[in-house]
């Protein structure tokens, strides 16, 4: 699904060249619009400022800013002439110290007056502090950088194979790995996403995703801007404000993770007029699996298609996606949407359609490898294919379905259970709004099946009711032995549900 523009663009400077000078690029709640002409000027000004501070194309700049238009424009501008390393603003001091040291950051960008512990940790590590001051009145996201001192650096705009963006993997089961993504990686990926969604200069996207994460940066910001479209940058997801932002933004699409979509659905009955007034062309979901029941409810509520896609940091986000105008298969993450996608067995042999194995990818949007981690690279790459760590199957039409993360598969006394399969059965219970199945340790079986459940508002069901419901639809070994009824299931920093470690978070493991 790559386009000519995606193939041509190999740097962020090129990617930002499409919008007309006077066309709107960035908007935000209560702020004037930033045009493409001003955005491109901001990029050039930022590169010049960084070079003046002694920060250039080989240098890494940690960015700790609140979600919003300045975070979006700072990322674009910094990544165009150095390596951008966005960090979660809610990290604690020791986390900032670890990530900035691990990245070998040369500078830290924070907003003027910031009280973030990142500032103290940067001083401790000897990292240059650069202050960002919003330039109110010049358009959403306009800013000025200031810092003390100068230095030598490799200046000017970045080259295609230089690193634009560097992120850490989640590190749920091991030390976080460093993922460098080149100018070419991110530019091609943005074009792939834009092609899949058929984005154009007439589109207006409502971004509610965090901008320290690959999903928000690529699908929320770079993909629409690559086609001259508009991006409305919110301060971060808030279900109570979502429909108010729709009134202000007048979007025709948005992208989110499943937990956000589900929270939006709970507010939808009270906002039918807004939904009718500002019809969406489509909605997009990625970063974790969307229950088919929720897809059906969203499409009925917004009268628009839900495009489920499949992405990960190492692929600069998108790998596969259901198409916008062809067949969409609920429960599938769609067709290859940029890189090549295949299914591989443990020995490195590519499997036929219908056979279950590990999903593997290769293409111009895929990282060349983890940084300073030969062991991880040896495990991740086989015959030029990158192993995603996800188990799945491809049907005869090329549609890929995930059966689970290999590390999330529950091994109950030798019986292998896909948590997603059990999720979908539990979601069919009329009282269940949200279900997440995960493993808990068991002294004899090794692992046992557990489920965290959130009930629909006003509905009631007991653990026994839900277990009996599941027992009629699942083999006995797949039925959750432990069911927790919760008001809310813990989520990660990017809004994703995380099965690994959930037992410990819920106090089920010492």
Secondary structure, 3 states (H helix, E strand, C coil): CCCHHHHHCCCHHHHCCCCCCCCEEEEECCCCCEEHHHHHHHHHHHHHHHHHCCCCCCCEEEEECCCCHHHHHHHHHHHCCCEEEECCCCCCHHHHHHHHHHHCCCEEEEECCCCCHHHHHHHHHCCEEEEEEECCCCCCCCEEEECCCCCCCCCCCCCCCCEEEEEECCCCCCCCCEEEEEHHHHHHHHHHHHHHHCCCCCCEEEECCCCCCHHHHHHHHHHHHCCCCEEEECCCCCCCCHHHHHHHHCCCEEEECHHHHHHHHHHHHHHHHHHHHCCCCEEEECCCCCCHHHHHHHHHHHCCEEEEEEEEHHHCEEEEECCCCCCCCCCCCEEECCCEEEEECCCCCECCCCCCEEEEEECCCCCCCECCCHHHHHHHEECCEEEEEEEEEECCCCCEEEEEECCCCEEECCEEECHHHHHHHHHCCCCEEEEEEEEEEECCCEEEEEEEEEECCCCCCCHHHHHHHHHCCCCHHHCCCEEEECCCCCECCCCCECCCCHHHHCCCCC
